[in-house]
């Protein structure tokens, strides 16, 4: 008779549980690393606002020009003028 601890089902269940624990630990470590990276990016953005302001101002200007163009086209459509 096979000892209860050497039963194949117990061995498979134990192996599966260990695998899940190892995978969960690896994913938790990766998640913590990702959070640390994002914290560093936020700290860098807070401490160096001049580096990011130039690109955000340029982006805002492009978006504003795009919105103005859309409004101009909508007004032309509303007045019946063909472009």
N, C-alpha and C positions, 0 to 999 in steps of 0.2 A: 504494500500500500504506500502511496506517495504521501510524504509529510505535507501538512496543510500549507506551510510557507513555501514549498517548492511546487505548488500547484501552478500549471501554466497560466491560468487566468489571473492569479495573484501576481505572478511575475510580469505579465503584460500590463496589468493595471498599475503596478509600481513603476515600471519603465515609462509608461505614458504620463504618469503624474510627474515624474522627474523631468521628462522632456518639456512638459507644460511649464514647470517652474523655471527651467533654464531659459526657455523662450521668453517668458514673462520678464525675467530679470534682464535679459538682453534688450528687450523693447523698452523697459523702464529706464535703463541706462541711456539708450538712444534718445528717448524723450527728454530726459534731463539735459543731455548735451544740446539738443535743439533749443530748449528753453534758455539755456545759458547763452547760446549764440544770439538769440533774439534779444535778450537783455543787453548784451554787449552792443548790438546794433542800435538799440534805443538809447543807451548811454552815450554812444558816439554821436548820435543825432542831436542829443540834448547839449552836449559839451561843444559841438562844432556846428552851430546852426548856420553859419555863413557858407559852409560848404554845400549845404543842401538848399539854401534859399535861392540861389541862382537858377538851379534847374527847376524848382517849383514855380518861380516867377515866369520863366520861359514857357513852362507847360500851361500855366494859367492864361498867358497871353494867347497861346495857340488855341486853347479851348474857347476863349472869349471871341477870337476871330472866327472860329468855326460856328459859334452860336449866332454871331452877327450875320454871317453868310446864310445860315438857315432861316433866320428871321427875314432877311431880304428876299429870299426865294419864296417863303410863305406869303409875304405881303404882295409879291408879284402875282402869285397864283390867285390870291384873294381879289386882286383888282382886275384880273383877267388878262394881264400882260403875259405874253409868251416870251420865254427866255431863249 
